[in-house]
Amino acid sequence: MKRVRLAVQLLFTIATNGYLYGFLHGKIYQGNLKYVCVPGLNCYSCPGAFGSCPMGALQALLNQRGFHVPFGILGFFFVVGSLLGRFVCGWLCPFGLVQDLLHKIPIFHKKKQLPFHHILKYGKYAILVIFVILGSSLLLGGFAKVPAFCKYICPSGTLFGALPLLTANKMLRSQAGGLFFWKVGLLLFLLALSVKVYRPFCQYLCPLGAIYGWFNRFSLVQIHWEQETCISCGACEKACPVALSLHEISCSAECIRCGKCVEACPTRCLHLGVRPEDKRQRQSRQRSG
């Protein structure tokens, strides 16, 4: 499953960011596909991106004059979340792939979580409320609405959008200022931290992960547990990259459906899929295999 997941991550990243002309000439694709959101954190301004980022789309809609309920993007979150939950984070997010690859670098003693994880994990919800919702929709005195998350935080936008654009476009390089260097510094910090800590941005700062996490308990794609065949060996908990207990796997808002627990289970009592496979079906499949 490890190789399958990596292949899916790579292929999805290439497929959604395959506009080579944009990378070569520092131009953003502006065709009709840009009206479609991709599931993961994939910056609109990436010169290779064919689609739009759902976080950017949400902020753009909240940023309109007057108050408008963004039914379209809320419907998108409901459909994708109900079908996949945080499977999107584990399999379909380009910045998640970058963090995964960095964490594989064989240096440092690897850690699953930061100290005070039980508090820090709520940071992504604070980012969602303060930078995405309030920063884009709330008028405070004379302050204008801004897409605050995209503007001040999003490391995916910096890595896949700003840096390639500035590399290929001399005029944009001449306009880079303090805000750009702040975002590059934040990006470098998160990338360096990813070598030691598993997906720090996903665990602590990503507002998209916060939204999809709300759907984890009832999304169509789940990790199913056959209790009758479980021997309570703890292999799944040891393999889980975000340190979830057996009872938390899949239903927790932190589970990204990476499948490492499924791969580690010696009795195959865990299954990643759309619906649980009952015991008779499993025995039949094993006999036929």
Secondary structure, DSSP 8 states (H G I E B T S, - for coil): -HHHHHHHHHHHHHHHT--HHHHHHT----SGGGGSB-SS---TT-TT-SSB-HHHHHHHHHTSSS----HHHHHHHHHHHHHHTTHHHHHS-HHHHHHHHHHTSS-S--BSS-TTHHHHTTHHHHHIIIIIIIHHH---TT-----HHHHHT-HHHIIIIIHHHHHH-HHHHHT--HHHHHHHHHHHHHHHHHHHBS-HHHHHT-HHHHHHHTTTTT-SSEEEE-GGG-----HHHHH-TT---TTTTTTSTT-----HHHHH-TT--EEEESS---HHHHHHHHHH-
